């Protein structure tokens, strides 16, 4: 979930209650990059800065 998903969830209804519910649902579904990488079975490449 991301900000696009939150916007999609509130598209049909703009009542304050539904907007808050959609935002909270979207925020609770956010995952960090390590979790997503392990679920996809890929490694995270570390970028070396000069």
Secondary structure, DSSP 4 states (H G I P E B T S, - for coil): --HHHHHHHHSS---HHHHHHHHHHHHHT---HHHHHHHHT-PPPPPPP-
